[in-house]
Amino acid sequence: HMPGFGRRHQPCLAGKMDGGGGSKVQTFDPLALVGRKNKGRASSTTSSSGTTSLLERQESLEGELEEGVSLEGTDEKDNTIYKAMLVVVALLWGSNFGALKYLDTCGVDVSLLTSMRFLLASVALLPFLWGKGMPVLKAGLEVGLWVTLGYITQAIGLETTEASKSAFICSLTVVVVPLIQGLLGKKIAPTTWTACGLAVLGVGLLTLQGATGPVIGDLWSLGQPLGFGIAFMRIEHYMKQLPGKAIPLAAAQMISVFGVSAVWAAVTTGMFQNTGDLSILFDTPHFLSLLYTGLISSALAVVIESAALEYVSSEETSIIFSTEPLFAAATSAVVLGERLKPSGILGGFVILSACLLTQVDLTSLATVLPILSRVADEGSQRTQD
């Protein structure tokens, strides 16, 4: 998992600063989507017989929705390809859990594996950082410390817990961030408390599945949403100061993660004196897994993400990224043979529901549903006529 950033992606996970310096969490507003759709339909309606009344009716509906419509930052360009790119990123991040879990089978210390992974990612992204100045480097190194917390707890957790469980726990970032903001003084919305309750229930169902019950890796995995969540907020802060520097900032983060991981590896291996047999890493399956986690699911995913986020809203991005644990569960089932039991599947569903609840504006949803129902009824009547 890699915290997202970009010109338009002020993550709903981290909130968006308002003019008064306060913070409010971005939510998925169905009113805005309906307003955009109606405007698109109205613009394509011709003046031929029988269409005038339809146009007037659509304009009337737009008036009803006007209070909830927000087109700020909307790019008229078709962004389907960019949404597809973000789906690819979610797939890469999801598959990363299975790849890391497979690497654990080689017997090499997890600290060494983590430092090797981010050495590869750092080298791959270094050209994007070259010549960008100290402000970008300093910001990336600071954010990278929080990212490191997420990645290290992820790596340690995967030693004993299933990849699919780790991925679902990681998705709790969208619930943890509003709570952190609440501790910093921001008012917490009722939906956030509901989401937190669902999240706790989901994690309980997920970790208690099977005869073995929870393992220490589940506890370590809880460090992921904390580390990545704080990183989201710091990224948002720095992107306001460093617009257009998303990829260089990501490169600096990778260097920071590598540096901390190298220190961790040095401590756990006695200054690299007790590394064990590293030759197994050159076996084709393990070597390819290491390359995949460093170059593909880390470095390449960041580049694709940064390129796509300029054209996709933060609300849509959050919903797309909520599919990450689903991809993790699917790839883990194929690669590792992992299977979630019914209680685990239910727990994963509850966690995803909690994540989506933090992104949905329930007030707008309650307002728009009756209007959508009327539109559907009118369309059905016209079809019958």
URRANOR-V277247 format. One record per pair of residues at least 6 apart in sequence whose ideal C-beta (glycine too) atoms are under 7 Angstrom apart, sorted by sequence separation. I is the first residue (numbers start at 1). J is the second residue. D is the distance in Angstrom with one decimal. If there is no record, write none. Layout:
I_J_D / I_J_D
This chain:
10_16_4.7 / 17_23_5.6 / 18_24_6.0 / 45_51_5.2 / 104_110_6.7 / 182_188_4.0 / 208_214_6.3 / 266_272_6.1 / 269_275_5.2 / 280_286_6.1 / 281_287_6.0 / 332_338_4.3 / 333_339_6.2 / 4_11_5.7 / 207_214_4.1 / 239_246_6.9 / 242_249_6.5 / 15_23_4.3 / 16_24_6.3 / 129_137_7.0 / 158_166_5.6 / 309_317_6.4 / 340_348_6.7 / 15_24_6.0 / 45_54_6.4 / 157_166_5.5 / 281_290_6.2 / 15_25_4.8 / 16_26_5.3 / 45_55_4.9 / 103_113_5.4 / 178_188_6.2 / 15_26_6.7 / 207_218_4.5 / 238_249_6.6 / 329_340_6.3 / 154_166_6.4 / 12_25_6.1 / 42_55_5.9 / 12_26_3.6 / 178_192_4.5 / 12_27_6.7 / 10_26_7.0 / 42_58_4.9 / 154_170_6.9 / 41_58_6.0 / 42_59_6.4 / 179_196_6.6 / 329_348_6.9 / 38_58_5.3 / 175_195_5.1 / 175_196_5.9 / 38_61_5.8 / 39_62_6.8 / 325_348_6.3 / 38_62_5.2 / 175_199_4.7 / 35_62_6.3 / 172_199_5.5 / 35_65_4.9 / 322_352_5.8 / 34_65_5.8 / 322_355_5.2 / 31_65_5.4 / 35_69_3.4 / 169_203_6.4 / 322_356_6.1 / 36_71_6.9 / 32_68_6.6 / 31_68_2.8 / 32_69_5.5 / 114_151_6.6 / 319_356_6.9 / 31_69_5.9 / 32_70_4.9 / 114_152_6.6 / 168_206_5.7 / 29_68_6.3 / 319_359_6.5 / 29_70_6.6 / 114_155_4.9 / 165_206_5.5 / 318_359_5.0 / 165_207_6.7 / 254_298_6.9 / 315_359_6.2 / 110_155_4.9 / 110_156_6.2 / 110_159_5.9 / 169_218_7.0 / 176_225_4.2 / 180_229_6.0 / 176_226_6.1 / 180_230_6.6 / 170_221_7.0 / 169_221_4.4 / 173_225_4.2 / 177_229_4.4 / 250_302_4.4 / 165_218_6.6 / 169_222_6.2 / 172_225_4.1 / 176_229_4.4 / 104_158_6.1 / 161_215_5.4 / 170_224_4.2 / 100_155_6.5 / 104_159_5.6 / 160_215_4.8 / 166_221_4.7 / 169_224_6.4 / 170_225_6.3 / 173_228_4.9 / 177_232_6.0 / 160_216_5.7 / 161_217_3.1 / 173_229_4.8 / 177_233_6.7 / 247_303_6.3 / 250_306_6.5 / 101_158_5.1 / 160_217_3.5 / 161_218_5.2 / 100_158_5.3 / 159_217_6.1 / 158_217_6.6 / 173_232_7.0 / 247_306_4.8 / 157_217_4.2 / 161_221_6.0 / 246_306_4.2 / 97_158_7.0 / 101_163_4.3 / 157_220_3.7 / 156_220_4.6 / 157_221_3.7 / 8_73_5.7 / 98_163_4.9 / 97_163_3.8 / 153_220_5.0 / 154_221_6.7 / 153_221_6.6 / 97_166_5.6 / 97_167_4.8 / 153_223_2.9 / 154_224_5.1 / 153_224_5.7 / 94_167_6.2 / 150_223_6.7 / 149_223_5.9 / 150_224_4.8 / 153_227_6.6 / 149_226_6.8 / 150_227_3.2 / 149_227_3.1 / 150_228_4.1 / 147_227_6.5 / 146_227_5.2 / 147_228_6.9 / 150_231_6.8 / 146_230_4.5 / 147_231_4.8 / 146_231_4.0 / 143_231_5.4 / 146_234_6.2 / 2_93_6.8 / 143_234_4.8 / 1_93_5.2 / 142_234_6.7 / 143_235_5.7 / 143_238_6.7 / 139_238_4.2 / 139_242_6.3 / 136_242_5.9 / 147_253_5.3 / 151_257_5.9 / 135_242_6.4 / 144_252_6.6 / 148_256_6.6 / 136_245_5.2 / 140_249_4.8 / 144_253_3.9 / 148_257_4.8 / 139_249_6.1 / 143_253_5.4 / 147_257_5.7 / 140_251_6.8 / 141_252_5.7 / 144_255_6.9 / 145_256_6.1 / 136_248_4.9 / 140_252_2.1 / 144_256_2.4 / 148_260_4.5 / 152_264_6.7 / 132_245_6.5 / 136_249_5.9 / 139_252_6.9 / 140_253_4.8 / 144_257_5.2 / 148_261_7.0 / 137_252_5.1 / 141_256_4.5 / 145_260_6.9 / 132_248_4.3 / 136_252_6.1 / 140_256_6.4 / 128_247_4.6 / 129_248_4.8 / 128_248_5.3 / 129_251_3.9 / 128_251_4.8 / 129_252_5.8 / 125_250_6.5 / 126_251_6.2 / 125_251_3.7 / 125_254_5.4 / 209_340_6.9 / 210_341_5.7 / 122_254_4.5 / 209_341_4.6 / 121_254_4.5 / 122_255_4.8 / 209_343_4.4 / 208_343_6.8 / 209_344_3.9 / 118_254_5.7 / 122_258_4.7 / 205_343_5.1 / 206_344_5.3 / 209_347_7.0 / 118_257_4.6 / 119_258_5.3 / 205_344_6.9 / 118_258_3.9 / 205_346_5.4 / 206_347_3.4 / 205_347_3.0 / 206_348_6.1 / 115_258_6.3 / 118_261_5.5 / 3_147_6.4 / 174_318_6.4 / 203_347_6.9 / 202_347_4.7 / 205_350_6.4 / 206_351_6.9 / 115_261_3.9 / 202_348_7.0 / 114_261_4.5 / 115_262_4.7 / 202_350_3.5 / 203_351_6.8 / 1_150_6.8 / 201_350_5.5 / 202_351_3.6 / 111_261_6.7 / 115_265_4.5 / 171_322_6.6 / 198_350_5.4 / 199_351_6.1 / 202_354_6.1 / 25_178_5.4 / 111_264_4.6 / 112_265_4.9 / 171_324_6.4 / 111_265_4.0 / 171_325_5.0 / 198_353_5.8 / 199_354_4.2 / 198_354_3.8 / 111_268_4.6 / 112_269_6.6 / 167_324_6.4 / 168_325_4.4 / 23_181_5.8 / 167_325_4.0 / 109_268_5.8 / 195_354_4.3 / 198_357_6.8 / 13_173_5.7 / 109_269_6.1 / 13_174_5.0 / 167_328_3.3 / 167_329_6.9 / 195_357_4.4 / 14_177_5.8 / 23_186_5.3 / 112_275_6.2 / 194_357_6.3 / 195_358_4.8 / 13_177_4.7 / 164_328_5.5 / 163_328_5.9 / 164_329_4.0 / 15_181_5.9 / 191_357_5.7 / 192_358_6.0 / 109_276_6.8 / 191_358_6.7 / 108_276_6.2 / 164_332_4.8 / 1_170_5.4 / 107_276_6.6 / 163_332_4.2 / 108_278_6.3 / 162_332_6.9 / 120_291_6.9 / 124_295_5.6 / 191_362_6.0 / 108_280_6.9 / 107_280_6.5 / 108_281_6.2 / 117_290_6.6 / 121_294_5.0 / 163_336_6.4 / 106_280_4.8 / 116_290_6.2 / 120_294_2.9 / 121_295_7.0 / 125_299_5.3 / 164_338_5.6 / 106_281_6.3 / 120_295_5.5 / 124_299_4.0 / 163_338_6.3 / 117_293_4.8 / 118_294_6.9 / 162_338_5.1 / 164_340_5.7 / 117_294_4.5 / 121_298_4.0 / 125_302_7.0 / 121_299_4.4 / 172_351_6.6 / 175_354_5.6 / 106_286_4.7 / 168_348_4.7 / 171_351_6.0 / 175_355_6.4 / 178_358_6.2 / 117_298_6.6 / 171_352_6.9 / 174_355_4.6 / 103_286_6.4 / 168_351_5.0 / 175_358_5.9 / 171_355_5.5 / 174_358_5.2 / 174_359_6.9 / 103_289_5.0 / 102_289_5.3 / 103_290_6.4 / 99_289_4.9 / 99_292_5.2 / 100_293_6.0 / 99_293_5.1 / 96_293_5.9 / 99_297_6.7 / 96_297_3.8 / 95_297_6.5 / 92_296_6.2 / 93_297_6.3 / 92_297_4.6 / 93_301_6.2 / 92_301_4.4 / 89_301_5.1 / 89_304_5.4 / 13_229_6.7 / 88_304_6.2 / 89_305_4.8 / 14_232_3.9 / 13_232_4.6 / 14_233_4.3 / 85_304_5.3 / 86_305_6.9 / 11_232_4.9 / 14_236_4.4 / 85_307_6.9 / 86_308_5.1 / 1_224_6.9 / 85_308_4.0 / 3_228_5.4 / 11_236_6.3 / 10_236_5.3 / 82_308_4.2 / 86_312_6.1 / 1_228_5.9 / 3_231_4.4 / 3_232_4.9 / 82_311_4.2 / 83_312_5.7 / 5_235_4.5 / 82_312_5.1 / 90_320_6.0 / 94_324_4.6 / 98_328_6.8 / 86_317_6.1 / 90_321_5.4 / 93_324_5.0 / 94_325_6.6 / 97_328_4.4 / 101_332_6.9 / 3_235_5.6 / 79_311_4.4 / 94_326_7.0 / 95_327_6.3 / 79_312_5.6 / 83_316_6.7 / 87_320_5.9 / 90_323_5.0 / 94_327_2.8 / 98_331_4.5 / 102_335_6.3 / 5_239_5.5 / 77_311_6.6 / 86_320_4.7 / 90_324_4.6 / 94_328_3.9 / 98_332_4.4 / 102_336_6.5 / 97_332_6.4 / 101_336_5.9 / 7_243_6.3 / 75_311_5.4 / 91_327_4.8 / 95_331_4.3 / 7_244_6.8 / 83_320_6.5 / 90_327_6.0 / 94_331_6.2 / 98_335_4.6 / 98_336_5.7 / 6_246_5.0 / 5_246_5.0 / 5_249_6.6 / 29_315_7.0 / 28_315_4.2 / 26_314_5.1 / 27_315_6.9 / 26_315_6.1 / 28_319_6.5 / 2_298_6.9 / 68_364_5.1 / 2_301_6.1 / 68_367_6.6 / 2_302_5.5 / 6_306_5.7 / 9_309_3.9 / 4_305_5.8 / 8_309_6.2 / 8_310_5.6 / 12_314_4.8 / 2_305_6.9 / 6_309_3.1 / 7_310_5.1 / 11_314_5.8 / 12_315_6.1 / 65_368_7.0 / 6_310_5.5 / 10_314_5.8 / 4_309_6.2 / 8_313_6.7 / 9_314_5.2 / 13_318_6.7 / 8_314_7.0 / 12_318_4.8 / 65_371_6.8 / 64_371_6.0 / 9_317_5.8 / 61_371_6.2 / 4_317_6.5 / 61_375_6.6 / 1_324_7.0 / 28_359_4.5 / 27_359_5.7 / 28_360_5.0 / 29_361_4.8 / 25_358_6.9 / 27_360_6.2 / 28_361_6.5 / 31_364_4.5 / 27_361_4.3 / 30_364_5.7 / 34_368_5.6 / 29_364_5.1 / 30_365_5.3 / 31_367_6.7 / 31_368_5.2 / 30_368_5.0 / 34_372_6.7 / 12_359_5.6
